[in-house]
């Protein structure tokens, strides 16, 4: 009797664990791409590009990955409105963007924490991590914004650029102050 009870209990426990797997497997994630992959998709279906510029050693970048880019509202908004690109600002691989090849020349020279020329171009030499950048449907840089942003501060920024608010009201701070979003503190 005890053996049957133990076996039944073990079965119920295992079944409970298995039932939790689909929820974990279906956890929402940003569909991160390389800039080259985003350009290919853009050819078939033009839309704006969102770029997260980070480094491996940046603790604020890791925090933004863990807090901001896992929030369901942020994940859904990015995936629906942008091609999302994850760009390691210190990567050593060349990047081809709009027919121009960008390299990390400083890394080739052995410089530690060398910024890639593409990251330098996007950030216009103001190297700050994390940063996010927005490109329009013509693959032209709209703007790059430095610094960590929790979900409640990222949502208005995403809306500001995806819905072209910046064209009629270029004041992001003003827009953010009156923004009513889906993310709660």
DRENNU-840354 format. One line per 3 residues: number of its first residue (from 1); for each residue x, y, z of N, C-alpha, C. Coordinates in steps of 0.02 Angstrom, whole numbers, always signed. Example, Ala and Ser with C-alpha at 12.3 -4.5 7.8 and 13.67 -1.06 7.14 Angstrom:
residues 2
1 = +660:-284:+390:+615:-225:+390:+660:-165:+390 ~ +642:-112:+354:+684:-53:+357:+645:+2:+394;
end
This chain:
residues 185
1 = +41:-60:+0:+0:+0:+0:+43:+63:+0 ~ +95:+65:+43:+138:+123:+46:+176:+133:-20 ~ +194:+77:-52:+230:+82:-116:+185:+112:-169;
4 = +120:+93:-171:+73:+120:-220:+62:+195:-206 ~ +56:+213:-142:+46:+283:-124:+106:+325:-144 ~ +166:+299:-132:+227:+333:-150:+232:+342:-225;
7 = +217:+289:-263:+220:+291:-335:+169:+341:-363 ~ +108:+340:-335:+56:+387:-357:+77:+458:-343 ~ +104:+470:-284:+127:+537:-265:+182:+561:-311;
10 = +229:+517:-327:+284:+533:-371:+258:+550:-441 ~ +208:+512:-464:+178:+524:-530:+145:+593:-532 ~ +106:+609:-481:+72:+674:-478:+123:+731:-476;
13 = +177:+723:-439:+230:+773:-435:+262:+783:-503 ~ +279:+728:-537:+310:+732:-603:+263:+764:-654 ~ +199:+747:-650:+150:+776:-695:+144:+851:-684;
16 = +146:+872:-621:+144:+943:-605:+204:+980:-635 ~ +263:+950:-631:+322:+981:-661:+315:+986:-737 ~ +291:+934:-768:+282:+934:-840:+232:+987:-863;
19 = +181:+997:-823:+129:+1047:-842:+157:+1118:-839 ~ +210:+1128:-801:+240:+1194:-796:+287:+1208:-854 ~ +311:+1157:-888:+359:+1167:-943:+332:+1210:-999;
22 = +271:+1200:-1024:+247:+1243:-1078:+246:+1317:-1060 ~ +228:+1333:-999:+227:+1404:-978:+298:+1433:-981 ~ +347:+1395:-958:+416:+1418:-960:+440:+1423:-1032;
25 = +423:+1374:-1073:+445:+1373:-1142:+413:+1430:-1182 ~ +354:+1453:-1161:+319:+1505:-1198:+332:+1575:-1169 ~ +380:+1581:-1125:+397:+1646:-1097:+414:+1694:-1154;
28 = +386:+1753:-1151:+395:+1802:-1205:+466:+1829:-1204 ~ +493:+1835:-1264:+560:+1862:-1273:+562:+1908:-1333 ~ +607:+1956:-1330:+617:+1999:-1387:+650:+1957:-1442;
31 = +627:+1966:-1503:+656:+1929:-1560:+718:+1967:-1585 ~ +773:+1956:-1550:+835:+1992:-1567:+864:+1967:-1632 ~ +890:+2012:-1672:+921:+1998:-1736:+989:+2032:-1739;
34 = +1029:+2012:-1788:+1089:+2051:-1804:+1066:+2108:-1850 ~ +1108:+2158:-1858:+1089:+2214:-1902:+1082:+2189:-1974 ~ +1122:+2140:-1993:+1118:+2112:-2061:+1051:+2076:-2071;
37 = +1030:+2037:-2020:+965:+2002:-2025:+908:+2052:-2029 ~ +911:+2105:-1990:+859:+2157:-1991:+855:+2190:-2060 ~ +912:+2202:-2091:+912:+2232:-2158:+878:+2186:-2209;
40 = +891:+2121:-2204:+861:+2073:-2250:+785:+2072:-2241 ~ +761:+2069:-2179:+689:+2071:-2166:+659:+2137:-2190 ~ +696:+2190:-2181:+674:+2258:-2200:+661:+2262:-2275;
43 = +700:+2226:-2315:+691:+2226:-2387:+622:+2201:-2406 ~ +597:+2151:-2371:+531:+2121:-2385:+474:+2160:-2352 ~ +487:+2186:-2293:+436:+2221:-2254:+468:+2279:-2216;
46 = +473:+2338:-2246:+506:+2394:-2212:+470:+2414:-2147 ~ +508:+2419:-2094:+484:+2448:-2031:+544:+2473:-1993 ~ +531:+2510:-1941:+585:+2540:-1902:+628:+2486:-1868;
49 = +690:+2506:-1852:+736:+2461:-1818:+753:+2491:-1750 ~ +749:+2450:-1699:+768:+2467:-1631:+834:+2432:-1616 ~ +883:+2469:-1593:+949:+2439:-1578:+966:+2448:-1505;
52 = +980:+2392:-1471:+1005:+2394:-1403:+1081:+2388:-1407 ~ +1116:+2439:-1386:+1189:+2441:-1390:+1216:+2428:-1320 ~ +1255:+2374:-1314:+1278:+2351:-1249:+1351:+2328:-1253;
55 = +1379:+2312:-1196:+1444:+2278:-1192:+1437:+2220:-1143 ~ +1483:+2173:-1148:+1480:+2114:-1104:+1494:+2132:-1031 ~ +1533:+2184:-1018:+1552:+2201:-950:+1505:+2250:-916;
58 = +1456:+2275:-951:+1412:+2328:-926:+1356:+2301:-881 ~ +1358:+2316:-817:+1308:+2291:-770:+1239:+2322:-783 ~ +1236:+2385:-803:+1172:+2417:-818:+1140:+2386:-881;
61 = +1183:+2364:-927:+1157:+2329:-987:+1124:+2263:-967 ~ +1156:+2227:-922:+1129:+2164:-898:+1064:+2175:-860 ~ +1061:+2228:-823:+1000:+2244:-785:+943:+2261:-834;
64 = +959:+2299:-887:+908:+2315:-935:+883:+2252:-972 ~ +929:+2206:-986:+909:+2142:-1015:+861:+2105:-968 ~ +878:+2103:-904:+840:+2065:-855:+773:+2097:-837;
67 = +770:+2163:-833:+710:+2197:-811:+667:+2225:-868 ~ +698:+2260:-913:+661:+2296:-965:+643:+2250:-1023 ~ +692:+2213:-1048:+680:+2173:-1108:+649:+2105:-1094;
70 = +624:+2096:-1033:+584:+2036:-1017:+513:+2056:-996 ~ +500:+2120:-989:+433:+2142:-970:+386:+2128:-1028 ~ +330:+2093:-1016:+285:+2073:-1071:+260:+2131:-1114;
73 = +246:+2188:-1085:+222:+2245:-1125:+277:+2270:-1171 ~ +338:+2274:-1145:+395:+2297:-1185:+411:+2247:-1240 ~ +413:+2183:-1222:+427:+2130:-1271:+377:+2132:-1328;
76 = +313:+2134:-1311:+261:+2136:-1363:+268:+2198:-1407 ~ +279:+2255:-1376:+282:+2318:-1415:+342:+2317:-1463 ~ +399:+2296:-1438:+459:+2294:-1481:+447:+2244:-1538;
79 = +424:+2184:-1522:+415:+2133:-1574:+363:+2153:-1627 ~ +312:+2189:-1607:+259:+2209:-1654:+278:+2269:-1697 ~ +321:+2314:-1672:+332:+2377:-1705:+402:+2388:-1734;
82 = +448:+2345:-1718:+518:+2355:-1739:+550:+2289:-1760 ~ +604:+2295:-1797:+653:+2241:-1800:+701:+2257:-1744 ~ +710:+2211:-1698:+751:+2224:-1639:+822:+2196:-1650;
85 = +871:+2239:-1641:+941:+2220:-1651:+978:+2226:-1585 ~ +1017:+2175:-1570:+1060:+2175:-1511:+1131:+2185:-1538 ~ +1162:+2240:-1518:+1228:+2257:-1545:+1280:+2262:-1488;
88 = +1327:+2216:-1489:+1383:+2219:-1442:+1430:+2273:-1469 ~ +1436:+2328:-1433:+1476:+2385:-1456:+1550:+2369:-1462 ~ +1572:+2313:-1435:+1643:+2295:-1438:+1655:+2231:-1478;
91 = +1605:+2211:-1517:+1615:+2150:-1557:+1671:+2160:-1607 ~ +1702:+2104:-1627:+1759:+2109:-1673:+1739:+2092:-1744 ~ +1681:+2062:-1754:+1659:+2044:-1822:+1640:+2107:-1861;
94 = +1656:+2109:-1926:+1635:+2166:-1966:+1559:+2168:-1973 ~ +1532:+2227:-1984:+1461:+2237:-1994:+1453:+2273:-2060 ~ +1407:+2248:-2102:+1391:+2281:-2165:+1322:+2312:-2156;
97 = +1319:+2378:-2162:+1255:+2414:-2155:+1248:+2462:-2213 ~ +1195:+2455:-2252:+1181:+2496:-2310:+1241:+2496:-2358 ~ +1272:+2439:-2366:+1327:+2431:-2413:+1395:+2454:-2388;
100 = +1399:+2479:-2327:+1462:+2503:-2299:+1485:+2452:-2246 ~ +1549:+2434:-2249:+1577:+2387:-2200:+1609:+2426:-2143 ~ +1586:+2409:-2083:+1614:+2439:-2022:+1654:+2386:-1985;
103 = +1711:+2406:-1958:+1753:+2358:-1922:+1771:+2386:-1853 ~ +1799:+2343:-1812:+1825:+2364:-1748:+1901:+2368:-1755 ~ +1924:+2423:-1783:+1995:+2432:-1797:+2037:+2434:-1733;
106 = +2009:+2462:-1680:+2047:+2467:-1617:+2059:+2398:-1587 ~ +2011:+2353:-1594:+2020:+2285:-1568:+2075:+2249:-1606 ~ +2079:+2262:-1672:+2132:+2232:-1713:+2200:+2255:-1689;
109 = +2202:+2317:-1664:+2265:+2345:-1639:+2281:+2322:-1568 ~ +2235:+2282:-1539:+2246:+2256:-1472:+2220:+2299:-1416 ~ +2183:+2351:-1433:+2156:+2395:-1381:+2101:+2359:-1341;
112 = +2105:+2364:-1276:+2055:+2333:-1232:+1992:+2376:-1231 ~ +1934:+2344:-1228:+1869:+2379:-1229:+1863:+2426:-1289 ~ +1882:+2401:-1346:+1881:+2441:-1407:+1811:+2444:-1436;
115 = +1787:+2503:-1450:+1721:+2513:-1479:+1723:+2500:-1554 ~ +1671:+2466:-1578:+1663:+2452:-1649:+1644:+2516:-1686 ~ +1668:+2523:-1747:+1654:+2585:-1785:+1580:+2595:-1798;
118 = +1542:+2540:-1803:+1470:+2548:-1814:+1437:+2577:-1751 ~ +1457:+2553:-1693:+1431:+2580:-1630:+1451:+2654:-1623 ~ +1512:+2670:-1641:+1535:+2739:-1638:+1492:+2783:-1684;
121 = +1477:+2758:-1744:+1436:+2796:-1791:+1366:+2807:-1764 ~ +1335:+2755:-1737:+1267:+2761:-1711:+1264:+2810:-1652 ~ +1313:+2803:-1607:+1314:+2845:-1547:+1348:+2912:-1558;
124 = +1370:+2924:-1620:+1403:+2986:-1639:+1462:+3003:-1593 ~ +1498:+2950:-1575:+1558:+2957:-1534:+1545:+2965:-1460 ~ +1483:+2970:-1440:+1466:+2976:-1368:+1452:+2906:-1340;
127 = +1505:+2872:-1322:+1500:+2802:-1303:+1474:+2796:-1232 ~ +1414:+2770:-1227:+1380:+2761:-1163:+1339:+2697:-1167 ~ +1345:+2655:-1116:+1311:+2590:-1117:+1270:+2582:-1053;
130 = +1209:+2557:-1061:+1175:+2540:-1124:+1151:+2603:-1158 ~ +1139:+2597:-1223:+1107:+2648:-1262:+1058:+2613:-1308 ~ +1007:+2649:-1329:+961:+2622:-1379:+959:+2672:-1436;
133 = +950:+2645:-1497:+947:+2688:-1556:+888:+2667:-1599 ~ +863:+2715:-1636:+805:+2703:-1679:+822:+2723:-1751 ~ +806:+2678:-1798:+814:+2691:-1869:+745:+2692:-1901;
136 = +735:+2737:-1949:+670:+2740:-1982:+663:+2687:-2036 ~ +608:+2690:-2073:+594:+2640:-2125:+642:+2646:-2185 ~ +681:+2700:-2188:+731:+2708:-2240:+801:+2690:-2215;
139 = +804:+2661:-2156:+867:+2641:-2124:+911:+2701:-2106 ~ +880:+2758:-2096:+917:+2817:-2073:+910:+2823:-1998 ~ +965:+2841:-1965:+964:+2849:-1893:+918:+2907:-1874;
142 = +871:+2893:-1829:+827:+2945:-1802:+862:+2977:-1742 ~ +878:+2934:-1693:+907:+2960:-1631:+934:+2902:-1589 ~ +984:+2917:-1549:+1012:+2869:-1501:+1005:+2899:-1431;
145 = +984:+2857:-1384:+972:+2880:-1315:+1015:+2839:-1268 ~ +1057:+2872:-1229:+1099:+2835:-1182:+1063:+2820:-1116 ~ +1086:+2767:-1083:+1065:+2754:-1014:+1015:+2699:-1005;
148 = +1016:+2673:-944:+969:+2621:-923:+899:+2650:-919 ~ +850:+2612:-942:+780:+2631:-936:+740:+2571:-913 ~ +707:+2578:-855:+662:+2525:-833:+600:+2523:-879;
151 = +560:+2471:-876:+503:+2465:-922:+458:+2527:-925 ~ +441:+2557:-868:+396:+2615:-868:+426:+2675:-904 ~ +492:+2680:-906:+525:+2735:-942:+542:+2717:-1014;
154 = +543:+2651:-1030:+557:+2630:-1098:+495:+2634:-1141 ~ +437:+2618:-1113:+375:+2616:-1153:+361:+2682:-1190 ~ +364:+2740:-1156:+351:+2802:-1194:+402:+2815:-1248;
157 = +464:+2795:-1237:+516:+2805:-1288:+500:+2763:-1350 ~ +479:+2701:-1340:+461:+2658:-1396:+403:+2688:-1435 ~ +352:+2712:-1400:+293:+2741:-1433:+313:+2806:-1470;
160 = +354:+2847:-1438:+376:+2910:-1466:+406:+2901:-1536 ~ +447:+2848:-1543:+479:+2838:-1608:+438:+2794:-1655 ~ +406:+2743:-1630:+368:+2698:-1675:+308:+2732:-1706;
163 = +276:+2777:-1668:+216:+2811:-1693:+231:+2880:-1722 ~ +295:+2894:-1735:+317:+2956:-1767:+298:+3019:-1729 ~ +289:+3014:-1664:+274:+3073:-1623:+331:+3123:-1629;
166 = +392:+3099:-1635:+451:+3143:-1638:+448:+3192:-1698 ~ +409:+3174:-1749:+404:+3218:-1807:+362:+3281:-1793 ~ +311:+3274:-1751:+268:+3332:-1735:+285:+3363:-1668;
169 = +315:+3325:-1623:+334:+3350:-1557:+403:+3321:-1540 ~ +456:+3357:-1556:+523:+3330:-1545:+546:+3328:-1472 ~ +503:+3347:-1425:+522:+3349:-1355:+502:+3284:-1320;
172 = +550:+3238:-1315:+537:+3173:-1284:+518:+3180:-1210 ~ +551:+3224:-1174:+535:+3234:-1103:+463:+3257:-1093 ~ +442:+3303:-1135:+373:+3328:-1131:+323:+3271:-1145;
175 = +337:+3232:-1197:+294:+3176:-1214:+291:+3125:-1157 ~ +349:+3109:-1130:+353:+3059:-1076:+315:+3081:-1014 ~ +318:+3146:-999:+284:+3172:-939:+208:+3163:-942;
178 = +180:+3165:-1001:+107:+3159:-1007:+85:+3089:-1032 ~ +132:+3045:-1042:+118:+2979:-1070:+81:+2935:-1021 ~ +27:+2903:-1045:-10:+2853:-1005:-3:+2787:-1041;
181 = +38:+2742:-1012:+51:+2678:-1045:+21:+2619:-1010 ~ +40:+2561:-1033:+16:+2498:-1004:+60:+2472:-948 ~ +123:+2495:-945:+169:+2473:-893:+154:+2511:-829;
184 = +147:+2474:-775:+139:+2506:-710:+204:+2501:-672 ~ +215:+2546:-626:+277:+2545:-587:+279:+2482:-550;
end
